Amino acid sequence: ALVVTRLRMLCLALLVCLVGAVSASDSALRGVSLSQKTFYDPAKDFTCLDGSETIPFSLVNDDYCDCADGSDEPGTSACPNGKFFCVNKGHQSMDLLSSRVNDGICDCCDGSDEYESGTRCPNTCGELGKRTREERRLKLDRQEAGYKRKLEYMSDGESKRAEEHDKLAKLKADIGMLQTELSMLEEAKATAEEPERLAKDEQDKKWEEERQAQQAVERESQAKKGFEALDTNEDNLVSIEELQQRSELDSD
């Protein structure tokens, strides 16, 4: 019984040591981003990420700033230029200024930044992640709907352009046919009007000849009347004496 009791006590002591070691390891790695965890090996000394200094790993996250770049205190607010990594499982991970660690305000949705402030931070990452995913899904749906509508507009535009192109081609063809028909009608009209034009030209020519003949007759008649007025003795001759009798012909 004594042996069993001692074995139990020994196992308990080993368990406490293991828990303490794991707890210390977790504490040392608190605030370290997943991409930088390879630089934080509890089994080795820690080299500042800027390469300026190497310190025992026990000094990592001891609430005292040893590295100029603040890389030895990712899980405390000791370094003003340090960064605390929020895992935020179920949502978006993020880097937080170390000055906001344990300041009483829940900045990480998993509450990991307030591990010693006494502030109780509910883990809202699941809810926030769900909401964010839903917002992204709705945004993606809107983008897909917009893209689909854009394709429809483009397709409609192409169809309308093709339709307008066909209409324009038809109008050009119709215009060509109308122009041909008009030329034929004008030719037919000219052919039909040619006899009438020739008859009119002939009539105009005859009328002009008749007019000129009438004028010649009128001029001859006036000349005859003038001669008879001068031939007072009616001998068919106009003498000087007969001319002198006409005072309107006297130049003096």
C-alpha positions in Angstrom: 0.0 0.0 0.0 2.9 2.4 0.8 4.5 1.7 -2.6 1.2 2.3 -4.4 0.7 5.6 -2.5 4.2 6.7 -3.4 3.7 5.8 -7.0 0.5 7.8 -7.1 2.2 10.8 -5.5 5.1 10.5 -8.0 2.6 10.3 -10.9 0.8 13.4 -9.6 4.0 15.3 -9.2 5.0 14.4 -12.8 1.5 15.5 -14.0 1.9 18.8 -12.2 5.3 19.3 -13.8 4.0 18.5 -17.2 1.0 20.9 -16.8 3.3 23.6 -15.6 5.6 23.0 -18.4 2.8 23.2 -21.0 1.3 26.2 -19.2 4.7 28.0 -19.3 5.2 27.1 -22.9 1.7 28.4 -23.8 2.4 31.5 -21.8 5.7 32.1 -23.6 4.0 31.6 -27.0 1.0 33.8 -26.3 0.5 36.5 -28.9 2.8 34.8 -31.4 1.5 34.7 -35.0 1.3 31.3 -36.7 3.7 32.4 -39.4 6.4 33.3 -36.7 6.0 30.4 -34.3 9.1 28.7 -35.7 11.2 31.5 -34.3 9.8 30.9 -30.8 11.3 27.5 -29.6 11.1 27.1 -25.8 14.0 24.6 -26.1 16.3 27.2 -27.5 17.5 30.8 -26.7 15.4 33.4 -28.4 17.0 35.7 -31.0 15.2 39.0 -31.5 13.5 39.1 -34.9 15.6 42.1 -35.9 18.7 40.0 -35.1 19.9 42.6 -32.6 20.2 40.3 -29.5 19.8 36.8 -28.2 18.2 36.1 -24.8 17.2 33.1 -22.7 13.7 31.9 -23.8 12.6 32.3 -20.2 12.7 36.1 -20.8 10.1 35.9 -23.6 6.7 37.3 -22.4 8.1 38.1 -19.0 6.6 41.6 -19.1 9.9 43.3 -19.7 11.0 44.6 -23.1 14.5 43.2 -24.0 14.4 43.4 -27.8 14.4 46.8 -29.5 11.8 45.6 -32.0 9.5 44.3 -29.1 9.5 40.8 -30.5 10.3 39.2 -27.1 7.0 40.5 -25.7 4.3 39.5 -28.2 1.9 38.5 -25.4 2.4 41.5 -23.0 2.1 45.3 -23.2 5.8 45.8 -22.1 7.0 46.9 -25.5 5.3 50.0 -27.1 6.1 48.7 -30.6 5.1 45.1 -29.9 2.4 43.2 -31.7 -0.1 40.8 -30.2 -1.6 38.2 -32.5 -5.3 37.4 -32.0 -6.0 33.9 -33.3 -9.7 34.5 -33.4 -10.6 31.0 -34.4 -13.8 31.0 -36.5 -13.3 34.6 -37.6 -10.4 36.7 -38.9 -7.1 36.6 -37.1 -5.5 40.0 -36.5 -2.4 41.8 -35.1 -3.1 44.1 -32.2 -0.8 46.8 -30.7 0.7 45.4 -27.5 -0.3 48.5 -25.6 -3.9 47.3 -25.9 -3.2 44.0 -24.2 -4.8 43.7 -20.7 -6.1 47.2 -21.0 -9.6 46.1 -19.9 -11.1 46.4 -23.4 -11.9 43.3 -25.4 -10.2 43.8 -28.7 -9.8 40.2 -29.9 -13.1 38.4 -30.5 -11.7 35.3 -28.7 -10.8 37.5 -25.6 -7.2 36.4 -25.6 -5.9 39.9 -25.3 -7.4 40.3 -21.8 -6.0 37.1 -20.1 -4.8 39.0 -16.9 -6.9 42.2 -16.8 -9.8 40.6 -15.0 -12.2 41.6 -17.8 -14.4 38.8 -18.9 -14.5 38.7 -22.7 -17.0 36.4 -24.3 -15.8 34.5 -27.4 -17.8 36.1 -30.2 -15.6 34.8 -33.0 -18.1 32.2 -34.1 -21.0 34.7 -34.4 -18.8 37.3 -36.0 -17.4 34.8 -38.4 -20.8 33.6 -39.4 -22.0 37.2 -39.9 -18.9 38.0 -41.9 -19.3 34.9 -44.1 -22.9 35.8 -44.7 -22.0 39.3 -45.6 -19.3 38.0 -48.0 -21.8 35.5 -49.5 -24.4 38.3 -50.0 -21.7 40.5 -51.5 -20.6 37.6 -53.8 -24.2 37.0 -54.8 -24.7 40.7 -55.6 -21.4 40.7 -57.6 -22.5 37.5 -59.5 -26.0 39.0 -60.1 -24.4 42.2 -61.3 -22.0 40.3 -63.6 -24.9 38.3 -64.9 -26.9 41.4 -65.6 -23.8 43.0 -67.3 -23.6 39.9 -69.5 -27.3 40.2 -70.3 -26.9 43.9 -71.1 -23.9 43.1 -73.3 -25.9 40.3 -75.0 -28.9 42.6 -75.5 -26.6 45.3 -76.8 -25.0 42.9 -79.3 -28.5 41.7 -80.3 -29.7 45.2 -80.8 -26.6 46.2 -82.7 -27.1 43.1 -85.0 -30.8 44.0 -85.4 -29.9 47.7 -86.2 -27.3 46.5 -88.6 -29.8 44.3 -90.4 -32.3 47.2 -90.5 -29.7 49.4 -91.9 -28.7 46.9 -94.5 -32.4 46.4 -95.5 -32.9 50.2 -95.7 -29.9 50.5 -97.9 -31.2 47.7 -100.1 -34.7 49.4 -100.2 -33.1 52.7 -101.1 -31.2 51.0 -103.9 -34.4 49.4 -105.2 -36.3 52.7 -105.0 -33.5 54.6 -106.8 -33.5 51.9 -109.6 -37.3 52.2 -109.8 -37.2 56.0 -109.8 -34.7 55.9 -112.7 -36.9 53.5 -114.6 -40.0 55.7 -114.0 -38.1 58.8 -115.0 -36.9 57.1 -118.2 -40.5 55.9 -118.9 -41.8 59.4 -118.3 -39.2 60.9 -120.6 -40.1 58.3 -123.3 -43.8 58.9 -122.9 -43.4 62.7 -122.9 -41.1 62.8 -126.0 -43.9 62.8 -128.6 -45.7 65.5 -126.7 -42.5 67.5 -126.4 -41.9 67.2 -130.1 -45.5 68.2 -130.9 -45.2 71.2 -128.6 -41.9 72.2 -130.1 -43.5 72.0 -133.6 -46.5 74.0 -132.4 -44.3 76.6 -130.9 -42.3 76.8 -134.1 -45.5 77.3 -136.2 -46.9 79.8 -133.8 -43.6 81.8 -134.0 -43.7 81.6 -137.8 -47.3 82.8 -137.9 -46.5 85.6 -135.4 -43.5 86.8 -137.5 -45.7 86.6 -140.7 -48.4 88.6 -139.0 -45.9 91.2 -137.9 -44.5 91.4 -141.5 -48.0 91.9 -142.8 -48.7 94.6 -140.2 -45.4 96.4 -141.1 -46.3 96.2 -144.8 -49.7 97.6 -144.2 -48.4 100.5 -142.1 -45.8 101.2 -144.8 -48.5 101.2 -147.4 -50.6 103.6 -145.4 -47.7 105.9 -144.9 -46.9 105.9 -148.6 -50.5 106.6 -149.5 -50.5 109.5 -147.1 -47.5 111.0 -148.8 -48.8 110.2 -152.4 -51.4 112.9 -152.4 -51.9 112.8 -156.2 -52.1 109.0 -156.2 -49.6 108.6 -159.0 -47.8 105.9 -157.1 -44.9 108.2 -156.7 -43.8 110.5 -153.9 -42.4 113.7 -155.3 -40.4 116.3 -153.5 -43.3 118.7 -153.6 -45.5 116.1 -151.8 -42.8 115.6 -149.2 -42.5 119.3 -148.6 -46.2 119.4 -148.0 -45.7 117.4 -144.8 -44.5 119.8 -142.2 -43.5 116.9 -139.8 -40.9 115.9 -142.3 -39.4 119.4 -142.5 -36.0 119.3 -140.8 -36.0 123.2 -140.4 
